[in-house]
Amino acid sequence: MKTIGVLSDTHGLLRSEVLRHLAGSDLIIHAGDVGNPALLETLAQIAPVHAVRGNVDKGDWARGLPATEALEVNGAWLYVLHDLHDLDLVPHEGGFAAVISGHSHRPVLEEQGGVLYLNPGSCGPRRFSLPVSMARLRVHPGGRLEGELIDLSASVPAPQPGPG
């Protein structure tokens, strides 16, 4: 079995809680809005990293990130992109077992038409009342997938209302 830590929308913030949950990962997928290349270097000290470019990833360092990536893990093909609205293929026709995306900051783990759709949510700066979250994906030999959303909100202070 391969264990994949799945992140998105870090926006340059890599929380210690995230690092603890990534320990023991065989692979890390970052579904965009990395925010800082040093973050990817830190993640690479834990496990190999596959990252795609998000809408906030700008500059020379970000040009090296692909907009999408397809990778095979233990017999399962995974398709990674930042914004699910940009999906320009039919995953099950392409043989993909999962589509991994970010952008919305809303965690999602659901199966549609035999394809697992996984958005880990955001584990970067807290946005509105959305949870702070990440995910873990286990890929068993033969390609069977087992996904898990990890809510980190309890360890992150709630946003404070502005003056007013």
N, C-alpha and C positions, 0 to 999 in steps of 0.2 A: 504494500500500500504506500502511496505517495501522499504526503500532506503538503497542501499549498496554503500559504497565508495570502489573503486577498485584501488589498487596500485600495482606496481611492480618495481623491480630494483632501490630501494632506495639506495643501497650500503652504508648504514649507515647514510645517510643524510635525515633529515625530515624537509622540508621547512615550514615556517610559512604559505605560501600560501596554501599548502596541508592541513594543520590543519584547516584553514578557510573553505575550501571546504568540509572537512569531518564533520563539525559541523552539527548536526541534522541527521547524519547517524544512522540507526538502527543496522547496521552490517558493518564491514570492512573486505575486502578480500585483502590479500597481496600475489601476485603470484610469490614470490621468489626473491632471491638476496636481502634479508633484510639487511645483513651486520652488524647488531648490535642488540643484544637482548633488549637493553634499548629502542630501537625504538618501538618494539612491546608492551612494557610496557606503553609507552606514548600513543600509539594508543588505548590500552585497557581502558584508562581513558575516551575515547570518546564513544566507543561502543565495543561490543564483536568482537574479531579478529579471523579470520581463515587465517592461513598462511601456505604456503608450502615452502619446502627447495629449494633454487636455487643453481647453481653451485659455487657461491662464499660463500655460507653459510657453514662454517667449524667450527669444535670445538664441545665441549660437548653440548653447548646450541642448536646448529643447529641439532644435532642428534635427538632431541625431536620433530623436525618439520617433518611432513609426506612429502613424495615425491609427493603425490596426495591427493586430498580430494574431496569427493562427499557430497554435502549438499542440503537439501531441504528448500526452502524459499517460502512461500505462494503458495505451490503447484507446484513450478518449481524446477526441479533438476539441480544443477549447478556442473560442473566438473572442478576442479582447478588443474593445474600443471604449472611448470615453463616453460619448453620448449615444444612448440607445436609439434616439431619433435618427441618427446617421447610419443605422444598419441598412446596408444596401444589398443584402443577400438573404436567401431563405435558409436559415440554419440547418434544418433537418435535410433539405435537399443537398446541402454541401457536406453532409456527414458530421456535422458538429453536435456534440453531446451537450455543450454548454455555451452560453453567451455571457460574458462578464463585462459589465459596464459600470460607470460612475455617473458623475455630473449632477444628478438630481439631489444628492446628499440624503436620499431616502433609501434605507435598506430594503432590499427585495430578495426573496428566495422563493421561486415558484417554477413549476414545470408547465410548459405549454407545448402541446404537440410533440411530446417526447424529448423536448429540449429543456434543460435547466437554465433559467435566467437568474443571474446573481448580480446584484448591486450591493456591495458591502456597506454602502452609505459613506459618510465622511468621518474620518478619524482625525481631521485637522481642527482648525478653530470652530467652535460651536456656532451653528447658524440657526437663528430664530429658536424655535422650540424643538427642532429636529434632534434625534438622538445622535450621540457620538458612537460610531460603530465601525466594525471591520468584519471579516468573515474568514472561515476556514473551509477548505474544500479537500475532501479525502477522495483519492482516485484509487480504487481497488484494481488489482490485476484483471484485465479483460474490459476495463473502462467503466465499471459501475461507479457512479458518483454519489457522494454523501456530503451535503452542504450544511453549514452551521453559521448563523449570524451571531456575532459577539457584541453585546451592548456594553459600552464602556461609560455610559452616561453617569452611573453612580459615582464614579471617581472624578467626574468633571463638574466644576461648579456651574450652576444654572446661569444663563445670561442675565445681567442686571438691566432693569429699565433705564433708559437715558433720562437726563434731566427734563423736567417738564411739567 
